[in-house]
Amino acid sequence: MTDTHTDIVLPLPPNAPRVRPNAFGRWLGRTILRLGGWRMVGAFPDIPKLVLIGAPHSSNWDGIYGFAAKLAMGLDVRILGKHQLFWWPLGLLLRRLGVIAVNRSAAHGVVEQLADRIRDEERFWFGIAPEGTRKPVERWKTGFWKIARAADVPVLPAYFHYPDKTIGIGPVFTLTDDMAADIARIRAFYRPWQGKFHGTP
């Protein structure tokens, strides 16, 4: 299928995880972005494993446009889902959409479960909203840092900037042993970007 809207999405580098080609999914994703007036800027790193974070998160529309971008590019970004949701046939649909089941009550905790998945796969991008809610927060949840650190992978920030309807990809952040300093560095990157209903993270 010929891509006639390459200006609104980004090309994927060779090591980025991909879903099986789906012409309808790519058309649908591009159509949603185009009708909403959204476009993507930046560049994806050629890294097979990472944790991708999305902020500011202030509206359900963030998820809609983020998922549309994922469809439009054919990018395989996994997100978290409670294992109780994976009953038939919903479980089949959720897995096709990139949702992975995690048992929050398991002795082997969520961070360890996800870190194991990332380590075991040849290519694995895990997506999460560090704010953990659509409401303004003073502190980010630290799960994304713990998962990336446990799996020994970098963090890639993506942002939603509503004033010019841009989904942007930022620089890769390599983590250190200092969680507070790492999160402060990443939050500083997000200061210019504005969500739909409140300001910067």
C-alpha positions in Angstrom: 0.0 0.0 0.0 1.4 3.4 -1.0 1.9 5.8 2.0 0.5 9.1 0.9 0.8 10.7 4.4 4.4 10.3 5.4 4.5 13.9 6.6 2.3 13.2 9.6 4.1 10.1 11.0 7.7 9.1 11.5 9.7 6.3 9.8 10.7 3.4 12.0 14.3 2.4 12.3 15.3 -1.2 11.6 15.4 -2.3 15.2 12.1 -0.9 16.2 9.5 -3.6 17.0 6.8 -3.9 14.4 3.4 -5.5 14.1 2.4 -7.6 11.2 1.6 -5.4 8.2 -2.0 -4.2 8.3 -3.0 -1.8 5.5 -6.4 -1.0 7.1 -4.8 -0.3 10.5 -2.3 2.1 9.0 -5.0 3.8 7.0 -7.2 4.2 10.1 -4.4 5.6 12.2 -3.4 8.1 9.6 -7.0 9.1 9.0 -7.5 9.8 12.7 -4.4 11.9 12.9 -5.2 13.8 9.8 -8.8 14.6 10.8 -7.6 15.7 14.2 -4.9 17.9 12.6 -2.0 16.0 14.3 1.5 15.3 13.1 4.6 13.7 14.6 8.1 15.3 14.9 11.4 14.0 16.0 13.0 10.6 15.3 12.9 7.2 16.8 16.2 5.7 18.0 17.4 2.5 16.4 17.2 0.6 19.7 15.5 -2.8 20.1 14.4 -2.5 23.7 13.3 0.5 25.7 10.6 2.0 28.0 8.6 4.7 26.2 6.9 7.3 28.4 4.1 9.6 27.3 3.3 13.0 28.9 1.6 15.4 29.6 -1.4 13.1 30.2 -4.4 15.3 30.8 -7.1 13.8 28.5 -8.5 10.5 27.1 -7.7 12.0 23.7 -4.0 11.4 24.4 -4.7 7.7 24.3 -6.7 8.0 21.1 -4.1 10.0 19.2 -1.3 8.0 20.6 -2.9 4.7 19.6 -3.7 6.2 16.1 0.0 7.0 15.7 0.9 3.5 16.8 -1.5 2.1 14.2 -0.3 4.5 11.5 3.3 3.4 11.8 2.8 -0.2 12.5 4.8 0.2 15.7 4.6 -2.6 18.3 4.5 -0.8 21.7 3.2 -2.9 24.5 1.1 -1.6 27.4 0.0 -3.0 30.7 -3.3 -4.7 31.4 -4.7 -6.6 34.4 -4.6 -10.3 33.8 -8.3 -10.6 34.8 -9.2 -8.8 31.6 -7.8 -11.6 29.4 -10.8 -13.8 29.2 -11.9 -15.1 25.8 -12.5 -13.5 23.4 -11.4 -10.2 24.9 -8.0 -11.5 25.6 -7.4 -12.2 21.9 -8.3 -8.6 21.0 -6.2 -7.1 23.8 -3.1 -9.2 22.8 -3.5 -8.0 19.2 -3.6 -4.4 20.4 -0.3 -4.9 22.2 -1.7 -5.2 25.8 0.2 -7.6 28.0 -1.3 -9.4 31.0 0.4 -8.8 34.4 -0.7 -10.4 37.6 -0.4 -7.6 40.2 -1.0 -10.1 43.1 1.8 -12.4 42.1 4.8 -12.9 44.4 7.0 -12.0 41.5 6.1 -8.3 41.3 4.9 -6.2 38.4 8.3 -4.6 37.9 10.1 -7.9 37.8 7.5 -9.5 35.5 7.9 -6.7 33.0 11.6 -6.5 33.3 11.7 -10.3 32.6 9.5 -9.9 29.5 11.8 -7.1 28.2 14.9 -9.2 28.8 13.5 -12.3 27.2 12.3 -10.7 23.9 14.5 -9.8 21.0 12.7 -6.5 20.5 10.4 -5.0 23.1 9.2 -1.4 23.6 7.0 -0.9 26.7 4.8 2.2 26.9 3.5 3.9 30.1 2.2 7.3 31.3 4.5 8.3 34.2 1.9 10.6 35.7 -0.4 7.6 36.2 -3.5 9.8 36.0 -5.1 12.5 33.8 -5.1 15.0 36.8 -2.2 17.3 37.5 0.4 15.7 39.8 3.3 17.0 41.8 5.2 13.7 41.6 5.4 11.2 38.8 5.0 7.5 39.7 8.4 5.8 39.6 7.3 2.5 38.0 8.7 3.4 34.6 12.1 4.1 36.0 12.2 0.9 38.1 11.1 -1.2 35.1 13.7 0.4 32.8 16.5 0.1 35.4 15.6 -3.5 36.2 15.7 -4.4 32.5 18.8 -2.3 31.9 17.1 -0.4 29.0 16.9 3.4 28.3 13.8 5.6 28.5 12.4 7.3 25.5 10.1 10.3 26.1 7.2 11.1 23.8 5.1 14.2 24.3 1.7 15.6 23.4 1.8 19.3 22.7 -1.8 20.5 22.1 -1.2 24.1 21.1 0.2 22.9 17.7 -1.2 19.4 17.8 2.2 17.7 17.8 3.2 14.2 19.0 7.0 14.5 19.6 9.8 12.0 20.2 12.5 13.2 22.4 16.1 12.1 23.1 17.0 8.8 24.7 17.7 9.0 28.5 20.2 6.5 29.9 19.5 5.9 33.5 21.8 6.0 36.5 21.6 4.7 40.1 20.0 8.0 41.1 16.3 7.7 40.5 15.4 11.2 41.7 18.0 12.9 39.5 17.0 10.8 36.5 13.4 11.7 36.8 14.2 15.4 37.3 16.2 15.4 34.1 13.4 13.8 32.2 10.8 16.1 33.6 12.9 19.1 32.7 12.7 17.9 29.1 8.9 18.0 29.3 8.6 21.6 30.6 7.9 23.2 27.2 5.1 20.8 26.3 1.4 21.5 27.1 -1.4 19.0 27.6 -5.0 19.6 26.7 -6.3 20.5 30.1 -3.3 21.5 32.2 0.2 22.7 31.7 3.5 20.9 31.7 4.3 17.8 33.8 
